Amino acid sequence: MRGLSFVLGLGMFLLMLLCSIRAEERPAMTANSRQMIVGLARDWEDSSVTLQRWQKRQGFWEKVGKAVPGRLGSAGLAWGRGLHPEQPGRQKQEGDRRAPAGVFALGEVYAYAGQVTVGRGMRVNEVTSRDLWVEDVNSSLYNQHVRLSGRDPETDWEKQQQMRQNDPAHRLKLFIKHNAGSDIVRGAGSSIFFHIWRDQGSKASFGCTVMAEETLRELIAWVDPAMDPLYVLLPQGVYEEKRVAWGLP
């Protein structure tokens, strides 16, 4: 009996130790997420992407809808600044025409006047002539949304930062939190969104992830901020390398 008790006790100890190790290894950046958009490119130079939505139910990731096509920066991808650990290799820079790779939280919706259906708790910002998104690397407001108070843009600088440029591709977009928040690095890339593609996808973007308007509207209506939604953008091979360690579908 003592031998049996010892074996049972040892087994319980090893099980508890294994559970503890797994809990410690669980990546904090994805642990609480129950919605994920996974974008996969063929390689670092690819400007096309396949997008798949995932939702976690009872602890398991399940696909939502079908995979859909999108476009990335014309020069491909480079590591961005998001929730993932810092990675070696090419890093995203302002003006490099590369989409930031990694794991990113999602921000708010920005739209020209018009109806848009959003998920519960998602904020929609109506973009007017007074709304700026600062891409000037020399500005302390770099990669931030600014709304002018009581007036339209007056200086050349303000006009260059205007979000509303009569560009149909930008009439609806969802912010991807690359190089955002309290840890913005000037020159590391700005103004990264999901938005509408140009010419039915025949053109690449400057670094955003772009798609058909119908696809974008469906994505925005699905995203629920309460479910800690994330965007994962990686080359296929890198995704396979990181999938288990980063807690990806």
Secondary structure, DSSP 8 states (H G I E B T S, - for coil): -HHHHHHHHHHHHHHHHHHHHHHHHS-HHHHT--EEEEEEESSTT--EEEEEEEEEETTEEEEEEEEEEEE-BTTBEEE-SSSS---SS-B--TTS--EEEEEEEEEEEEE-SS-----TT--EEE--TTEEE---TTSTTTT-EEE-SSS---SHHHHHTBS-SS-GGGSEEEEE-SS-TT---TTS----EEEE-SGGGTS-BSSSEEE-HHHHHHHHHH--GGG--EEEEEEHHHHHHHTTTTT--
